[in-house]
Amino acid sequence: MTGFKEFAQACRTIENIPGSLDMTEQVAQLLQDVNCDELPVVTHFIMGEVFPAWSAEELGIGTSLLYAALSKAAGISIKEIELLVRDTGDIGQTATKALNSKSKGQATFSSFIEDTQELSILEVFERFKNISKVSGKGSQTTKIKNLQYLFNSSSPEEAGYIARLAIEDLRIGVGEGIVRDAIAKAFDVPVSDVERAFMLTNDMGLVAVTARRGGVDEVQKLNLELKRPIKMMLAQVTPTIETAVSEMETAAIEWKFDGARVQIHKDGDNITLFSRRLENVTRSLPDIVSAVREHVKADSAILDGEAFAVDDSGRPRAFQEILKRFRRKYDIETTAREIPLTLRLFDLVYLNGENLLDKPLTERRAALLGCVENTGSIKVDEQILTSDTEEVNRIYNEALEAGHEGIMIKNPNSSYSPGKRGKNWLKKKPIMETLDLVVIGAEWGYGRRTNYMGSYTLACHDPDTGRFLPIGKVGTGINDEQLAQLTDTFSNLIIIESGMEIELKPEVVFEIAFEEIQKSTNYDSGFALRFPRLVNVRDDKSPDEADTLQRIESIYSAQRK
């Protein structure tokens, strides 16, 4: 059984490596060194996550809870922990310093553990699993006790990485790209096969253990599985309708509905719904469940669609109204009557045991039409195949007149690529360019904004390292009601506070409009936004769906041309 000490030492080594190739080498060595039971755990840990992205399990550890556990473990006050956080700027370094300074005479959990017994990787994971399971009265105390046990059973250096894992922010620069390449290197499987397996399973830990046990043959057998959501295929913005259509010759045109994406898994009468963030939202959407159960004629299926709400005049209701349905946990039936949802299906990736991902869109759509009964509440999205840009513009204007966002322009021959944003799916909307950016920090406001977080630091995503790179701040486009709501939301995501400055766990995505992108040495991304403005809080999107540095660079280049 591998000790957590070995994992911490590997993290320290990786953290000090500047190049991705050397980093991949170290991660591959770590994956080879652990046993099969530890391998899926380590694969997730090294990316700064405890459970797979599709899993409903979550730790639910905020900074106040973490500070309380550290305080008890180190025998110092929470105030002293907060001061250490401000001094170090990192929760991991704070944990290491706090536990280094604890009194030697203090009685701890570890006083009752044999000196020869070290904390193992699997024991850390089991404690995290225990934390994820507790809820209700007394749950905070139970979580603190589990964390306190981990801190007191580990060395100060180990405790630093345990603290970072507790908030799922390991900060060593290892993202999906490096882990993908490391699995390929460690177990002699082509990178393309690892990438494909991850697309189908959305679980890098499962891919790693399969590669180790069965090599390329077993990795190639990994497939879609009902109730295990995959990342949804994404679209990128097209500058003009004419450009998009000319590149495809014949294009498939659909309305882009102003709603929330939903992935539907049907297994007989058992229906499971997942949001764009791959959260299980089945319980919140009973009307969608009933419509799918009654009108999708398939034994098993995985469908992709958009749920939206309309008002009495048939116009789409505001996006934030729709999200109320997805967030609702209590009095669900009443909310369903107040905000009934309409479902428009536009893709089918699995049908009666067959994986359709590699089939062209035309075939997937034919299969979709063959298994869905169109009714008022559930329909297959209307689609037109054309190369006539005048026809496309007509459909575009119809969608806008109906109150929706615009149109989707799709390559009829394209496969379904989970999590990929390419030129096979394009979107055209009338508003100026927007970016989906992750909020990684904030500042307390002044004047009437005192006691509220008045501005927010925005970051783009670097998929290879998993890092979020700052690109600017936004404080406009936020009304007083939103200000209060956002402050409440982010209060549970605070990592570090230092004076007016706040570092936040990267969980929330903002849709940001801007005038232009400029080169800048003030931010790690190398760019800055001119006149950014908040358009929407995208609760339906996960941080790894944020726009990438590559897209920022491409927009900047297009501006210059």
URSULDA-V970485 format. One record per backbone hydrogen bond with DSSP energy under -1.0 kcal/mol. CO is the residue of the C=O (numbers start at 0). NH is the residue of the N-H. If there is no record, write none. Layout:
((CO | NH) (CO | NH))
This chain:
((1 | 120) (2 | 6) (3 | 7) (4 | 8) (5 | 9) (6 | 10) (7 | 11) (8 | 12) (9 | 13) (10 | 14) (13 | 16) (18 | 22) (19 | 23) (20 | 24) (21 | 25) (22 | 26) (23 | 27) (24 | 28) (25 | 29) (26 | 30) (27 | 31) (28 | 32) (29 | 33) (34 | 38) (37 | 41) (38 | 42) (39 | 43) (40 | 44) (41 | 45) (43 | 48) (44 | 47) (51 | 54) (61 | 65) (62 | 66) (63 | 67) (64 | 68) (65 | 69) (66 | 70) (67 | 71) (68 | 72) (69 | 73) (70 | 74) (70 | 75) (76 | 80) (77 | 81) (78 | 82) (79 | 83) (80 | 84) (81 | 85) (82 | 86) (83 | 87) (84 | 88) (89 | 93) (90 | 94) (91 | 95) (92 | 96) (93 | 97) (94 | 98) (95 | 99) (96 | 100) (102 | 105) (107 | 110) (108 | 111) (109 | 112) (113 | 116) (118 | 3) (119 | 123) (120 | 124) (121 | 125) (122 | 126) (123 | 127) (124 | 128) (125 | 129) (126 | 130) (127 | 131) (128 | 132) (129 | 133) (135 | 138) (137 | 141) (138 | 142) (139 | 143) (140 | 144) (141 | 145) (142 | 146) (143 | 147) (144 | 148) (145 | 149) (146 | 150) (147 | 151) (148 | 152) (154 | 158) (155 | 159) (156 | 160) (157 | 161) (158 | 162) (159 | 163) (160 | 164) (161 | 165) (163 | 168) (164 | 167) (174 | 178) (175 | 179) (176 | 180) (177 | 181) (178 | 182) (179 | 183) (180 | 184) (181 | 185) (182 | 186) (183 | 188) (189 | 193) (190 | 194) (191 | 195) (192 | 196) (193 | 197) (194 | 198) (195 | 199) (196 | 200) (197 | 201) (202 | 206) (203 | 207) (204 | 208) (205 | 209) (206 | 210) (207 | 211) (208 | 212) (209 | 213) (210 | 214) (214 | 218) (215 | 219) (218 | 221) (224 | 227) (235 | 426) (239 | 243) (240 | 244) (241 | 245) (242 | 246) (243 | 247) (244 | 248) (247 | 249) (250 | 385) (251 | 409) (252 | 383) (253 | 407) (255 | 404) (256 | 258) (259 | 306) (261 | 304) (262 | 273) (263 | 302) (264 | 271) (265 | 300) (266 | 269) (269 | 266) (271 | 264) (272 | 280) (273 | 262) (274 | 277) (278 | 274) (281 | 284) (284 | 288) (285 | 289) (286 | 290) (287 | 291) (288 | 292) (289 | 293) (290 | 294) (291 | 295) (294 | 372) (295 | 297) (298 | 267) (299 | 351) (300 | 265) (301 | 348) (302 | 263) (303 | 345) (303 | 346) (304 | 261) (305 | 343) (306 | 259) (307 | 341) (308 | 316) (310 | 313) (314 | 310) (317 | 321) (318 | 322) (321 | 324) (321 | 325) (322 | 326) (323 | 327) (330 | 334) (331 | 335) (332 | 336) (333 | 337) (334 | 338) (341 | 307) (342 | 378) (343 | 305) (344 | 380) (346 | 303) (348 | 355) (349 | 301) (350 | 353) (353 | 350) (355 | 358) (356 | 415) (359 | 363) (360 | 364) (361 | 365) (362 | 366) (363 | 367) (364 | 368) (365 | 369) (367 | 370) (370 | 296) (376 | 342) (377 | 374) (378 | 344) (383 | 252) (385 | 250) (387 | 391) (388 | 392) (389 | 393) (390 | 394) (391 | 395) (392 | 396) (393 | 397) (394 | 398) (395 | 399) (396 | 400) (397 | 401) (398 | 403) (399 | 402) (405 | 255) (406 | 427) (407 | 253) (408 | 425) (409 | 251) (410 | 413) (411 | 361) (413 | 360) (416 | 419) (419 | 233) (423 | 410) (424 | 235) (425 | 408) (426 | 237) (427 | 406) (434 | 511) (435 | 546) (436 | 509) (437 | 458) (439 | 503) (440 | 456) (441 | 501) (442 | 453) (442 | 454) (445 | 448) (446 | 449) (448 | 451) (451 | 444) (454 | 442) (455 | 473) (456 | 439) (456 | 440) (457 | 470) (457 | 471) (458 | 437) (459 | 468) (460 | 548) (461 | 465) (463 | 174) (463 | 177) (466 | 461) (468 | 459) (469 | 524) (470 | 528) (471 | 457) (473 | 455) (475 | 533) (478 | 482) (479 | 483) (480 | 484) (481 | 485) (482 | 486) (483 | 487) (484 | 488) (485 | 489) (486 | 490) (489 | 492) (492 | 504) (495 | 502) (497 | 500) (499 | 443) (500 | 497) (501 | 441) (502 | 494) (502 | 495) (504 | 506) (507 | 438) (508 | 537) (509 | 436) (510 | 534) (510 | 535) (511 | 434) (512 | 532) (515 | 529) (517 | 527) (522 | 525) (525 | 519) (527 | 517) (529 | 514) (532 | 512) (535 | 510) (536 | 538) (537 | 540) (541 | 544) (542 | 545) (546 | 460) (547 | 551) (548 | 552) (549 | 553) (550 | 554) (551 | 555) (552 | 556) (553 | 557) (554 | 558) (555 | 559) (556 | 560))
